[in-house]
Amino acid sequence: MALFITGIFSMPPINDPRQFLTDLYFHSVAAVSADKCLPPFLPQPPSNGRTLVIGAGKGAAAMAKAVEDHWKGPLSGLVVTRYGHGADCKHIEVVEAAHPVPDEAGRKAAGRIMQMVQGLTENDLVLCLISGGGSALLALPAEGITLEQKQAVNRALLKSGATISEMNCVRKHLSAIKGGRLALACAPARVVTLLISDVPGDDPGIIASGPTLPDPTTCADSLAILRKYNIEIPENILRHLESGAGETPKPDDIRFARNSSHVIANAQDALEAAAERARAVGITPHILSDGIEGEARDIGLMHAALARQVALRDQPFASPCVLISGGETTVTVRGNGRGGRNAEFLLSLAVALDGYPNIFAIACDTDGIDGSEDNAGAVYSPESIERATTLGLRAKAMLENNDGYGFFSALNDLIVSGPTRTNVNDFRAILII
């Protein structure tokens, strides 16, 4: 069972904390939607050349639709998005593929994009639409590396606890399209990249592994990350990295000189929208950070300690208030339960708070999918642990088994929104009343 949310509400927050928190989440998502954020960044159409639209990510189809709705002139192209995240475009083809582990559909789409950009001239414009998830969706292995090998490395990285920047560093150096290689294939055409950021710090070169951005990282950096997390790789990938065959184009490459990039939406935009909504209904918001990283369960412990301090001592903030944060946590998978990083964070918070009164929380992924599950996240209330115990659930054991989904599903406290077609990563809000 799950709590299904389909819109934005205005119920008084003190009377209904759960509704207040879900309201904040949907306001945050709406603020970073493509139709709201993309149009101001559209460039002028070329005067005597063609416009080709390409892209990848969980928000790529919605971005393509926003381009079509506001573009003055002819265009064509192809974008690849996650299964179920498509949009109704008339001139830009939308292909759906797998995420977070790439599949053959993503490989074929990436190959088609590389073919499309061949033979462009300096009069042509390539509009590249990038959002989180593009690394897996735009899967074109480097020569000598198979898709199956990339899938295996990807699965190992996802389970290792590596940060998004570390994972994307490795992905760039095993790819024929990421780390700036797509932009070089477009040359001499001008490339304008519009990005919805899902990475802390909003570095365009990290978002979706930067297919159109130069890359300062190296094969040696990639090898160091694989060794740091004890990830075994086959001999051909080791040779590929040690020989430098996987090196990416660097920032001083003159072929990037005419290109530009713009981050059109990020986590801070989402958090500020939630804060504005909280103020509108009389709750003081405090944005902790838009770039929190680390193990989800550790971040849950930290947030629980802060929430208790506010509730008990009005330090460092006076209650009532809401603590809002974003970023991208990680989960080192040790068990065989179900759940993404937001469910893991929230279950860790629940265990730490152990029913402490007057503290409520929500944790959701802004793309509407927590990891690879069917929920965006979940909500927590002071009664959560007691209700779970009544059902025979042991919260600590379920946390150790990485089973946040199972815990909150049993309580009917999952948030199921469906794909939002945008992605600025985690959204967390803790209400203290």
N, C-alpha and C positions, 0 to 999 in steps of 0.2 A: 504494500500500500504506500501511497505517497501523497504529499500535499501538492496539488496541481495549481499553478498560478498562471493566469492568462492575461493580466493587465495591471494597471497602476491604481492604487487605492488611496483613500484619504481618511481612514478610520483613526480616531484619536489614539496616539501611540501608548499612553499610559494604560488605557483600557484594554488594548490589544497589542502587546509588545511584538508578538510574532508577525502580525500584519504590518506593523510599522517597519520591521526589519526587511520583510519581503518587498515592501514599497520602496525602501532605499535601494535595494538591489536592482529593481526594474528601472528606477530613475537613473541609476548609474549606467546601465546597459543602453538605455535610450540616448544618453548623452554622447555615446561613442559609436552610434550607428552610422553606416556609410552615407545614407541619404542626408544626414545632418552635417557630417564633417567633410565629405569629399568635395562638393561643388565649389567652395571658395578656392580650392587649390588646382583647379583644372587650368592647364596652359592654353594659350591661343593655338588654334589649329594651324598647321603649316600652310603657307600661302600657295605653294606649288608642289606639294608632296603628299604622300598618303599618311594616314594615321592607323597604326596597328596597336591593338590593345592586347596585352598578355598579362598573366599573373597567376598567383597561387596563394592559397591560404583558406582558413575557415570563413573569412569575410570576403573572399575574392569574387564570388558570384554577386553578392549584394553591392560590392564596389563597382562591378561591371554594369549592373543595372543602373546605379547612380550616374555613371558616365553616360550611358545611353540616354537617360532622361534629361541630361543637361548639355550634351555636346552639340555644337553648331557645325554640322558638316558630316561627310561620310566617314565611316570607320568600319573596321572588321577586327577579328582576333579570336583568341581562345584563352580561357582561364580554367584552372583546375581547383576544385574545392573538395571538402570532405563529403562522403556519402550523407545525403539528407540535408545538406547545406546549400543546395542550388537555388537559383532564381530564374525568373522568366525573362530571358534576354532575347532580342530579335536579331541583332547583328553580331554579337559576340557569343561564340560557342562556349557552353559551360560543360565541363567534364567532371565527373565525380570519381573520387579514388579513396584509398584507405588512409587512415590516420589512427594512432601514431606510428604504426609500422607500415612502411610503404608496400604497395602491391603493383601488379603488372599494369593496371589501368593508369596509375601515376607515372610509371616508367614510359608507357606509350605516349601519354599526354606531354611529358617533358620532351620526348624526342620530336613530337610534332611541333612544339613551340620552337625548338632549335631549328627545324626545317623552315618554319614560317619566316624567321628573321634573316634568312639567307638572301643576299642580293639587294638589300636595302641601300638607299643612296643618302647623301648628306642632306637632301631636302625632306626626307621622311622623318616622322615622329613616332617613337615607340613609347606608349604609355604603359608602364608596368605597375600593376596593382598587387601589393604584397601585404599579407597579414599573417598572424601566427598560425602555425601548422604547415606553412609552405615547405619546410624542410622535408617532411615526410611525403607531402603531396607531389612535390617536384623532384621525383626520384630518377636520376639518370646516372648510373654508376660510371666511374672512370673506366677507361679501357683496361681490360684484364681483370676487372672485378665484377662479380655476378650480383644480380639483384638479391639472390638468396644470402650471399655473404653480407651485403649491406643490411638486410633485414636482421640477421643474427647480431651484428654489431649494434644496431639500433635497439633491439630488445635488451641487450646487455647494458647499454647505457641507461635505458629507462629504469632498470631495476637497481642500478648502482648507486643512485643518489647524486649523480653528477648534475651540475647546474646547467641551465639552458645555454649559456655561453660556451661551456666546455663541450656539451654535446654538439653544438653547431660548429665548433672548431673542427672536431673530428669529421663531421659530415661534409664540410667544405672540401677537405683534402681527400675524400673518397669519391668525389663527384665530378661529372663532366659539365655541370651547369651552374653549380653554386659558387660562392666566393668570387663573384665578379665575372665568371666565364660567360654568362648569358649576355651581359653588356658588351663584351668583346665580340660575340657573335653578331650583335646588332650593328656594329660599326660599319660604315661611318655615320649611320643615322643618329640623331639626338635621342637620348633616353631620359625620360622624366619618370621617376619612381615615386609613387604615393604609397605610404605605409601606415598601417594601423599597428602600433607597437604592442607586443606582448612580452617584452623583455625589460627587466629593471635597467634603468639608465637610458633606454630608448636609442641605443646605438643602431643606426640603420644597417650597418654591416653584419649585425648579429640576427636581426629579425629575419626569420625564414632562411637563415644562413646566407643572407646577402647576395642573391644571384646577380644583381646588377651593381653591386658596390665593391670597390677594391678591398682587399683583405690584408691587414698587417700581420696576421698570425702565420705560422709556418708548419711544415710537416713535422718538425721537431716538437713543436707545441702539441700537435695532435698525438704523437707517440707518447709524450710525457703524460697526457691525460689518460690514455689507454692503460699505461703502466700504473698510474696513481690508483685506478679503480680495479686493477688486476683483471683486466678484460683480455682474454685470449683472442688472438687474431691469426688467421691462416698465413702461411708463408708468403703468398703472393701479395697480400696487403702489407705485410711487414716490408717486403722489398719495395713496394710502391712508395711507402713513406720514407724509408731510409735512403732511397736513391734520389729523392726530391722530385720524382715524376708527378707527384700529386700537388706540387707547389701552385699557389694561387697568384693571380696578378696583384701587384702591390699599388699603394696609393700614388706613387710617382709615375704610374703608367699614363702616358699622354692620351691614350685612347679613351680615358674617362673625362677628358677636359671639358667637353661640351655638355656633359650630363649633369643632372641635378636630382636631388631627392628631398622629400618633405614628409615628416611625420605628421599625419593629419589627425590622429587621435591616440591617446595613451592612457595609462592607468590613472595619472593625476587628474585628467579630465573627468573620468568616471567618479573618482573620490570626491572631487569638488561638487559634482552634481548631487551626490548623496548628501554631502554636507549642507548644501543649499536647501535641499528638501527637508532635512532635519530641522534647520533653523525656522523654516516656514511653519512647522507645526509645534514650535516651542521647545525643542530639545537642542542643547548646545553640542555641536560636533567638535571632535578633535581628530584631525588627520595625523596619524602616527608616522606613516611613510607610504610612498607608492612603490617602494622597491625592496620589500623584505624578502630575503632568501634564507635558505637553511632547511633542515629537516622539519617537516610539517608538525611532528609531535613535539619537537623542541619549541617551535614557534607557538604552539598551543599552550605549553607550560608558561612561557613568557607572558602571553596575553592574559592567562588566568591570574597570574601573580599581580599584574597591573590592575586588572579589573577588581580584584579583592581589595587592593590598596585604595582605590577610588571609593568602593562601597563602604569600607570600614573607616577610612580616615579622611576622605575628601582630598586625597593627594595622588598624583600631582594635579588632578582636576576635581572640581566639585560635581557631585551628582545632583540632579539627573543629567546624564550626558551620554553620548554615544562615541565610542572609539572606532575609527574607521582606518583600514589599512589595505594595501594591495601588494603586488609583487608576484613572485613565483617560488613557492616552496617545493621541496622534493621529498620523495618517499623512498627509503631503502627497503625493498621488499624482502621480508623475512618469513612471512606466513603465506597462507593460500586463500585468504579471505578476499572479499570484493571491496572496492572503494578507491577513489582518487585522493589527491592530496588535500582537498577541502574537507572531505569526510574524515580523513585522518587527523587533520588539524582540529576539527570540531570534537571528535571523540577524545582526543588528548585534553582539550580544554574541559570537556565534561568530567573526565576522570579527576583532573586537578581541582576543579571547583567542588565536585562531590555534593551538589545540591545547595551550594552557598546561595542565600536568598537574594532576590532582586537583580539578578544578572541573567541576561538573555543574549543569544548570539546567533549569527548567520554566517555561513561560509559557502561561497559559490564560485564557480568558474564563469567568467563573463561570456564565454562562448556557448553556455548552456549545457556543457558536457563535462562532468568531473572525471578526468582521466579517460577511460574507455567505457564508462557506465552510461545509463540512460537518464541520469539526474544531473542537475546543475550543481547541487550541493545539498545542504540540510540546515535545519534550525535546531537550536538547543534552548531549553528552559530549565529552571531550577528543579523541576520535577522529573527530568529526563532519566537520571540514574535510578531513582526510586521506581519509576514506571518500568524500566528495563529489568530491575531486580524482581519485580512482581511477575514478569514474563519468563523468569528463569535465565535471564541474560547476565553474563559477567563482563562488565565493561572493560576492565583491565585486560582480561584474557582476549577479548575481541580486538582490542588495540594491538596487542602483541601479534595477533594473527592478521593484522592489516585489514580488518573487517568493519570499517566504518560504515560502509553501505549497508551491511547486514544489520548493524545496530540501529541505525536511524530508520531503515525500512520497517523493522519490527515495530517501531514506535509511530509509524505513519508520519514521520517528520522529514522525509526527503522533499526537496524542491525540484519539481520536474517542469521545466520551462520549454523544452524542445530547443533546437538550434536557434541561437540569436543572430547568427550570421555576422558577428563581429567578435573581437577577441583582444582584450587587454589584460588577460590573465585573472589572478585571484581577486575576489572581493570579499572582505571580512568586515563585519560590524558587530560591536558588542555594546548592548544597551544596559546601562546601570541606572536603576530608578529607586 
